[in-house]
Amino acid sequence: MPGKVTAKVGPSILSADLSNLSNESQRLLDSGADYLHLDVMDGNFVPNLTFGHPLVKCLRSKIKDAFFETHMMVNEPEQWIKSMADAGVDQYTFHVEPVKDVPSVCRKIHEAGMKVGVALKPGTPVDVVTEYIDLADLVLIMTVEPGFGGQKFMDSMMSKVSWLRQNYPNLDIEVDGGVGPSTINACAEAGANMIVSGTAIINSSDPAKVIKDLRCTVNNALEK
């Protein structure tokens, strides 16, 4: 992946008012969000259940231009590739743990016209990505156990981020889980550039300031 990595902040809309999602999403974009992070859970890979492609398609009909990333916390990510592409998703990020043939899923996502993200749970060693890193546009390091919002940030995951940044300097590296003003320094210093933040942004009285501060912290670290 050519070019210099830059900081991007993607609010996790799972923390927003899901009954008013298009307005909430637009408010986040107006506050400076670079993309929207959509958490899709199947009740199997993780215990929670959220929403699927019909909701994403409805959201896309209201929000034409934003970059949508779906974080597929599902047992069979290949099952939803076509539906999510049709719904207008830009980046399809899936967990490698339940998948037998990760390169095949990566290729199918690219063939459907979406960017590929591979996500790792906290217990998954980071070096598994060496087998398919050339097919991925992004690696997501989970900084909590996937499935529920509001968990405590796992500082021990920063060694994975550092390893990725050292070995793949031009890679988009995303962190998700408990990321906010109190934990952004650790993420930035480790080398993450794609920042998913839920409650810290959405529950803030000034989401624009939180987004700006997160982005500035990361860009300052990337420039060092």
C-alpha positions in Angstrom: 0.0 0.0 0.0 1.8 3.2 -1.2 1.8 6.5 0.5 2.1 7.9 4.0 -0.3 6.8 6.6 -2.5 9.5 8.2 -4.7 9.6 11.3 -8.4 8.9 10.7 -11.1 8.8 13.4 -14.1 6.5 12.9 -16.8 6.7 15.6 -18.4 3.4 16.4 -22.1 4.1 15.9 -23.1 1.2 18.1 -22.9 3.6 21.0 -25.3 6.0 19.3 -29.1 6.1 19.4 -29.8 3.4 16.9 -33.5 4.5 16.5 -32.1 7.8 15.1 -29.1 6.5 13.3 -29.0 8.6 10.2 -29.2 11.8 12.1 -26.7 10.6 14.7 -24.3 9.5 11.9 -24.6 12.8 10.1 -24.0 14.7 13.4 -20.7 12.7 13.8 -19.7 13.4 10.3 -20.4 17.1 10.7 -18.3 16.9 13.9 -15.3 15.8 11.7 -15.5 12.0 11.7 -13.4 10.6 8.9 -15.5 7.4 8.5 -18.2 5.4 10.3 -17.4 2.1 12.0 -20.4 -0.2 11.9 -20.3 -3.1 14.3 -22.1 -6.2 12.9 -22.5 -9.1 15.4 -24.2 -12.4 14.8 -24.9 -13.7 18.3 -22.6 -16.6 17.6 -19.0 -15.4 17.1 -19.8 -12.9 19.9 -22.7 -13.2 22.3 -24.3 -9.9 21.3 -26.6 -9.3 18.3 -26.7 -5.9 16.5 -27.8 -5.2 12.9 -27.2 -6.4 9.4 -27.1 -5.3 5.8 -30.7 -4.0 5.6 -29.9 -1.3 8.2 -26.6 -0.5 6.5 -28.4 -0.1 3.2 -31.0 2.2 4.7 -28.2 4.3 6.3 -26.4 4.5 3.0 -29.6 5.8 1.3 -29.5 8.8 3.7 -25.8 9.3 3.9 -24.4 9.2 0.4 -20.7 10.1 0.7 -19.3 8.9 4.0 -16.8 6.0 4.1 -18.5 3.0 5.8 -16.5 0.3 7.5 -18.3 -2.8 8.7 -16.6 -4.7 11.5 -18.0 -8.2 10.9 -18.0 -10.0 14.3 -19.5 -13.1 12.7 -18.7 -16.8 12.3 -19.1 -16.8 8.5 -17.9 -13.5 7.1 -18.0 -14.8 3.5 -21.8 -15.2 3.8 -22.4 -11.4 3.9 -19.8 -10.1 1.4 -22.2 -9.6 -1.5 -25.0 -8.2 0.7 -22.7 -5.6 2.3 -21.2 -4.6 -1.0 -24.7 -4.1 -2.4 -25.6 -2.1 0.7 -22.8 0.4 -0.1 -20.0 -0.7 2.3 -16.5 0.6 1.5 -14.4 -1.5 3.8 -15.2 -5.0 5.0 -13.3 -5.9 8.1 -13.7 -9.5 9.4 -12.3 -11.6 12.2 -9.8 -14.2 11.1 -10.4 -16.6 14.1 -13.4 -18.5 12.7 -12.2 -18.5 9.1 -10.4 -21.5 7.5 -9.2 -19.8 4.3 -8.5 -16.1 5.1 -6.9 -15.3 1.7 -10.0 -16.6 -0.1 -12.3 -14.3 1.9 -9.9 -11.4 1.3 -10.0 -12.0 -2.5 -13.8 -12.3 -2.5 -14.1 -8.9 -0.7 -11.8 -7.3 -3.2 -13.8 -8.8 -6.0 -17.0 -7.3 -4.6 -15.4 -3.9 -4.8 -14.6 -3.3 -1.1 -11.4 -2.8 0.8 -10.3 -5.6 3.1 -9.7 -5.4 6.8 -8.6 -8.3 9.0 -9.4 -8.2 12.7 -7.6 -9.9 15.6 -9.1 -10.7 18.9 -6.9 -10.0 22.0 -6.0 -13.7 22.3 -4.8 -14.0 18.7 -1.1 -13.6 18.0 -0.3 -10.8 15.7 2.1 -12.7 13.4 -0.8 -14.7 11.9 -1.2 -11.8 9.5 2.0 -12.6 7.7 0.2 -15.2 5.6 -2.2 -12.7 4.1 -1.0 -9.2 4.8 -0.4 -8.6 1.1 -4.2 -9.0 0.6 -5.3 -6.7 3.4 -5.8 -3.0 3.3 -6.0 -2.7 7.1 -5.4 -4.7 10.2 -7.6 -4.2 13.2 -6.2 -4.9 16.7 -9.0 -5.3 19.2 -8.2 -3.6 22.4 -11.1 -5.2 24.2 -12.8 -8.6 23.8 -15.2 -8.0 20.9 -19.0 -8.1 21.5 -19.8 -5.3 23.9 -19.2 -1.6 24.2 -17.8 0.2 27.2 -15.1 -2.3 28.2 -11.7 -1.3 29.7 -8.9 -0.7 27.2 -6.2 -3.5 27.2 -2.9 -1.7 27.2 -1.1 -5.1 26.6 -2.4 -5.0 23.0 -0.1 -2.1 22.1 2.8 -4.5 21.5 0.8 -5.9 18.6 0.3 -2.5 17.1 4.1 -1.7 17.5 5.0 -4.9 15.8 2.8 -4.2 12.9 4.0 -0.6 12.5 7.7 -1.8 12.6 7.2 -4.5 10.0 4.6 -2.8 7.8 5.3 1.0 7.9 2.7 1.9 5.3 -0.1 -0.3 6.7 -3.4 1.1 8.0 -3.5 -0.1 11.6 -6.8 0.2 13.4 -7.6 0.0 17.2 -11.0 -0.6 18.6 -12.2 -0.9 22.2 -12.0 1.5 25.1 -10.2 4.1 22.9 -10.7 7.7 24.0 -8.8 10.8 25.4 -7.3 8.8 28.3 -5.9 5.9 26.1 -5.1 7.6 22.8 -1.5 8.4 23.7 -0.7 4.7 24.1 -2.4 3.9 20.7 -0.6 6.8 18.9 2.8 6.0 20.3 2.4 2.3 19.3 1.7 3.4 15.7 -2.1 3.1 15.3 -3.5 5.5 12.7 -7.1 4.4 12.3 -8.9 5.2 15.6 -12.3 3.7 16.4 -13.9 5.3 19.4 -17.5 4.9 20.6 -18.7 6.2 23.9 -15.8 8.7 24.3 -17.0 10.6 21.2 -20.8 10.0 21.2 -21.3 10.7 24.9 -19.2 13.8 24.8 -20.8 17.2 25.1 -18.3 18.3 22.3 -17.7 15.4 19.9 -16.0 17.7 17.4 -13.3 18.5 20.0 -12.8 14.9 21.0 -12.4 13.8 17.3 -10.0 16.7 16.7 -7.9 15.9 19.8 -7.7 12.2 18.9 -6.6 13.0 15.4 -4.0 15.5 16.5 -2.5 13.2 19.0 -2.1 10.4 16.4 -0.7 12.8 13.6 1.8 14.2 16.1 3.0 10.7 16.9 3.2 9.7 13.2 5.3 12.7 12.4 8.0 11.8 15.0 
